[in-house]
Amino acid sequence: MNNGPCNNVTEDCAADPTNGTAICTCKSGYETSVMNGSCISKFIDQSNLYSCLHGYILLIDIDECARNISNCDLQSSYCVDIIGSFLCNCKTGYLVCI
C-alpha cells in the first residue's frame, strides 16, 4: 500500500481536506523526534540521539528484556534480548511457553 510521502513503517498518511496535501502522523508506539521531526520509537531516550548525514539512518537496538517491555510469561519463561527484538525461552520443566 502506498503511504504517499509518509514512512509506511512509522507514520500514517491522511489528506489535508483544504488542499489535498499529505499529512503524516506518528503511528501508535512512535513519537516525533526532537532531532529532525521524524517518527521514532517511544522507547528511545531522545536525550542521547545522534544526527546522521543525509540519506543515512541510525538504528538503535532496544533491550526489551532490561526495560521489562517484553510479553514473556516470567513464571514459565525468561526474556532473551536479540538485535531488533526479543525471545521468550522456556524455563527448565516447561515445554511450551505462552
C-alpha positions, 0 to 999 in steps of 0.5 A: 500500500502506498503511504504517499510521502509518509514512512509506511513503517512509522507514520500514517498518511491522511489528506489535508481536506483544504488542499489535498496535501499529505499529512503524516502522523506518528503511528501508535508506539512512535513519537516525533523526534526532537532531532529532525521531526521524524517518527521514532520509537517511544522507547528511545531516550531522545536525550542521547540521539545522534544526527546522521548525514543525509540519506543515512539512518541510525538504528538503535537496538532496544533491550526489551528484556532490561526495560521489562517491555517484553510479553514473556510469561516470567513464571514459565519463561525468561526474556532473551534480548536479540538485535531488533527484538526479543525471545521468550525461552522456556524455563527448565520443566516447561515445554511450551511457553505462552 
